[in-house]
Amino acid sequence: MTLSDVRRVAGRIRWYVRELTGESAYGRYAEHTRSCDPQAPVMSRREFEHSRTDAREADPREGFRCC
């Protein structure tokens, strides 16, 4: 296995883990907001995570979470 093969596999594993954990959601949000309206304010990472958590907990399909 060459170095480029290792890098390619590592990149795919990194992408998969970021998608699985939701780590890439903020990047997609920021990119979408900037592409739709470059003048629109983009929430900070912290604000985005709070908003996302609040929306998830308010959705009855997600079920009740105690913590």
N, C-alpha and C positions, 0 to 999 in steps of 0.2 A: 504494500500500500504506500503510495507516494504522499508527499507532504500536501499536495493539492487535494488529494482524496480525503485526507484527514480533515483539512480545512472545510471541505464541502460537507462532510458528514457532521462536523461540529456546528457548522452554520445551520444545517437542517434541524439538529437537536435543539439548538438555541431558539430557532423559530418556533418549534413545536412547544417547548416549555413556556415561551412568552405567550403563545396563544392559549395554552392550557390554563395558565395562571391569570390571564387577563391583563398581563403587563403591557401588552401592545395596544390596549384600548385607548389610552390617553393619546398616544401618537396618532392613531386614526382619527380621534376626535379633533385634535389640534389641526391636522392636515385638512380635514373636511371643513372646519370652521374658516380657516384661512382661504381655502379655495372658493368657498361660496361667497364670502364677504371679507375682503382683506382688511377692512376698517373695523370689523366687529372685534370686540375684546375676547380674548381666549382665557378661559378660567385657568388658574394655576393648577398644578398637579394635585395639590391638597384639596382645593375646591372641587375639582372634578371627581376625586375619589369619594368625598363626602356626598356629593350630588348622586353619584352612582349607587352608593350604599343606601341612601335614603330612598331612591326610586326602587331599588331591589326589595327593600323591606316593606314598602308600601304596596307592592304588587301581591295580591292574594294568591296568585299561582305559584309564588316562590315558597309559600309556607311560612310558618311562624318560626322566628329565630329568637332565642332568649338572650344571646350575647353577641 
